[in-house]
């Protein structure tokens, strides 16, 4: 299916947000949103993706 991840169009096999994170090798602590709505980590495994969804994945950065 075609979706947009962090502003870039991608073709993916994942059907859920959890599968998408694994497929795209996102690891560690990240924040996720689908179509501008926050998705908590506990709901990612069940959050179904649809053609054209816009997914944002953000990792916290350390520094000062």
Protein Blocks (a to p, Z undefined) as FASTA:
>chain_A
ZZdeehiacddfbfbfklmmmmnopgcjddddeehiacdfklmmmmccdehiacdddddd
edZZ
